[in-house]
Amino acid sequence: MGGASSPALAGPPFVTDDPEPTGAGHWENYLYSQGASTAGQSLRAQAGIEINYGAADNTQLSFRAPLNPDPGPGGMGTVWSALGGGMKYRFVQEDVHGWRPQVGIFPQVSIPVGPLNRGAAVTTLLPIWLQKSMGKWTTCGGGGYTFNPGTGNRNFLIYGWALQRQLTTRLSSGVEVFGQTSDSAHDRSATAVGIASQYDFSSLWHIVVSVNTGVAAASQSDRYSYNLALKWTP
């Protein structure tokens, strides 16, 4: 499985993404660790880096890469480590005095790497995301279609929705639900729920964390998963 079983750094601190791009001329980068445990498997973890750059107004370029793609026997490689990237484009601005949300697209390509991914297909995700802020509350969500070629594979839908509140000037926390339809002839649709937080040490350094658990088809997706990242915004 992908979405519900494979936490990907998306709209930190959430697995669910958002339409808001990095500001033009600015960077938003992550050094992260993420992992998941499935039925019959112990926790598998991966470290990686994600780089986001605001290339123009409303346009963000993104690149991500695992730092341990080939750890060898008994190492920390995972079946969902991937090299990839994409471009986020916001085409509707939020009406701060009304109900109109901001809306964006974020097409991405993921290239599986590492020994556990040998023979896996390159996937392409075409999603649309929405976000609306109301005082200290922010909600975002949406979904997309994933092209997943290969013998026995199926193209599938991913979806998610998150709700977050700014608790203090430095700390925000929230909840989310996310998942996907079946991505192969042998799997079922899966759904997970999670909690997430971000703490701002300064305008440059931040800590991002989320913990999730499967609530539908958890035996084939994730019993639990986590994301932990050091974020810096020079």
C-alpha positions in Angstrom: 0.0 0.0 0.0 1.0 3.6 -0.5 -0.8 6.5 1.2 -2.0 5.0 4.4 0.9 2.7 4.8 3.7 5.0 3.7 4.0 8.3 5.4 5.5 10.8 3.1 6.5 14.3 4.1 3.8 16.3 2.5 2.1 19.2 4.3 4.1 19.1 7.5 3.3 18.4 10.2 0.7 16.3 8.4 0.8 13.5 5.9 -2.1 15.3 4.1 -0.8 18.0 1.9 -1.9 21.7 1.4 -1.9 24.1 -1.5 0.3 26.8 0.1 3.7 27.1 -1.7 6.9 28.3 -0.3 7.2 32.1 -0.7 9.0 33.3 -3.9 12.7 33.4 -3.4 12.6 31.5 -0.1 13.5 27.9 1.0 11.7 25.4 3.2 13.8 22.3 3.9 13.5 19.1 6.0 15.9 16.6 7.4 13.5 13.8 8.3 13.0 10.3 9.7 9.8 8.3 9.0 8.8 4.8 9.6 5.9 2.3 9.7 5.1 -1.1 11.3 2.8 -3.5 9.5 1.3 -6.8 10.7 4.0 -9.4 11.0 6.8 -6.8 10.5 8.8 -4.7 13.0 9.2 -1.0 12.5 11.0 -0.1 9.3 12.5 3.4 9.3 14.1 5.7 6.7 16.0 9.0 6.8 15.8 11.6 4.0 16.0 15.2 3.0 13.3 17.3 1.3 14.1 20.7 -0.4 11.5 23.2 -1.4 12.1 26.5 -3.2 9.7 29.3 -4.1 10.6 29.7 -7.8 8.0 32.4 -8.4 4.8 33.8 -6.9 2.5 30.9 -6.1 5.0 28.3 -7.5 7.1 25.9 -5.5 9.7 23.4 -6.8 10.3 20.3 -4.6 12.9 17.6 -4.4 13.3 14.7 -2.0 15.8 11.9 -1.5 16.4 9.1 1.0 19.7 9.2 2.8 19.8 5.4 3.4 18.4 3.8 0.1 20.6 0.7 0.3 21.4 -0.2 3.9 22.0 -3.9 3.3 20.6 -6.9 5.2 19.1 -6.0 8.6 19.3 -2.3 7.9 16.7 0.4 7.9 15.6 0.3 4.3 11.9 0.4 3.6 9.7 -0.7 0.7 8.4 2.9 0.3 11.7 4.9 0.1 11.6 7.0 -3.0 13.5 9.6 -4.9 11.3 12.3 -6.4 9.9 15.7 -6.7 7.3 18.0 -8.2 5.9 21.5 -8.7 3.2 23.0 -6.5 1.1 25.7 -8.1 -1.6 27.7 -6.2 -4.2 29.0 -8.7 -6.9 30.3 -6.3 -6.0 32.7 -3.4 -7.8 32.5 -0.1 -10.5 35.2 0.7 -9.4 36.1 4.2 -12.7 37.9 4.8 -15.0 35.3 3.3 -15.3 31.5 2.7 -13.2 31.0 -0.4 -10.2 28.7 0.3 -6.9 28.7 -1.4 -6.6 26.0 -4.0 -3.5 24.4 -5.6 -2.1 21.4 -7.5 1.1 19.5 -6.8 1.9 16.9 -9.5 4.8 14.7 -8.3 6.9 11.8 -9.6 8.3 9.1 -7.2 11.2 6.8 -8.2 11.5 3.8 -5.9 15.1 3.1 -4.8 16.9 0.6 -2.5 17.0 -3.2 -2.5 13.5 -3.7 -1.2 12.1 -1.7 -4.2 13.9 -3.7 -6.9 11.5 -3.9 -9.9 8.9 -1.4 -8.4 7.3 1.0 -10.8 7.8 4.8 -11.1 4.5 6.4 -9.9 3.0 9.8 -10.8 0.6 11.7 -8.5 -1.8 14.3 -9.8 -3.6 15.9 -6.7 -5.6 19.0 -5.9 -5.5 20.6 -2.4 -7.5 23.2 -0.5 -6.9 25.2 2.6 -8.8 27.7 4.7 -7.8 29.6 7.8 -10.1 31.0 10.5 -8.4 32.8 13.3 -6.2 30.3 15.1 -7.7 27.4 13.1 -6.5 26.0 9.8 -8.0 23.2 7.8 -6.7 21.6 4.6 -7.2 18.5 2.5 -8.1 17.0 -0.9 -6.8 14.1 -2.9 -5.5 12.9 -6.2 -5.0 10.2 -8.7 -1.9 8.1 -8.8 -0.6 6.3 -12.0 0.9 3.0 -10.8 2.1 0.9 -13.7 3.3 -2.7 -13.4 2.1 -6.2 -13.4 -0.7 -6.7 -10.8 -0.7 -3.0 -10.0 -3.7 -0.6 -10.1 -3.9 3.1 -10.4 -5.4 4.5 -7.2 -6.8 7.5 -5.4 -5.3 9.1 -2.3 -7.2 11.4 0.0 -6.8 13.3 3.3 -8.1 16.0 5.5 -6.5 17.8 8.5 -7.5 20.3 11.2 -4.9 22.3 13.1 -4.9 25.0 15.8 -2.3 27.5 16.8 -2.0 26.8 20.5 0.7 29.3 21.4 3.0 31.6 19.4 5.4 28.7 18.9 3.3 25.6 19.0 0.6 24.3 16.7 -1.2 20.9 16.8 -3.9 19.0 15.0 -5.5 15.8 13.8 -6.0 14.2 10.4 -7.5 11.3 8.5 -5.9 10.0 5.3 -5.8 7.0 3.0 -6.0 5.5 -0.4 -7.8 3.0 -2.6 -6.3 -0.4 -3.5 -3.0 -0.1 -5.4 -2.8 -3.8 -6.5 -4.9 -6.8 -7.2 -4.0 -8.2 -3.8 -4.6 -5.2 -1.5 -7.6 -3.4 -0.1 -8.3 0.3 0.5 -6.7 1.6 3.7 -7.4 4.5 6.0 -5.3 5.9 8.9 -5.8 8.7 11.5 -3.1 10.7 13.2 -2.0 13.6 15.4 0.7 16.1 14.6 2.5 19.1 16.0 5.0 21.8 15.0 7.2 23.7 17.4 9.0 26.9 16.3 12.3 27.4 18.1 12.8 30.5 15.9 11.9 31.9 12.5 14.7 29.6 11.1 14.5 26.3 13.1 11.4 24.1 13.7 10.5 20.6 14.8 7.8 18.7 13.1 6.3 15.4 14.4 3.2 13.2 13.6 2.1 9.8 14.9 -0.5 7.7 12.9 -2.4 4.4 13.2 -4.4 2.4 10.6 -8.2 2.2 11.2 -9.1 0.3 8.0 -7.1 -2.6 6.5 -4.4 -1.9 9.1 -3.2 -5.5 8.9 -1.9 -4.8 5.4 -1.0 -1.1 5.8 0.3 0.4 9.0 -0.4 -0.6 12.6 1.4 2.6 13.4 3.7 5.1 11.7 5.6 8.3 12.5 7.2 11.3 10.9 9.9 13.3 12.6 11.7 16.3 10.9 14.0 19.1 11.6 12.7 22.0 9.4 14.8 25.1 8.5 13.5 28.1 6.6 16.4 30.3 5.6 
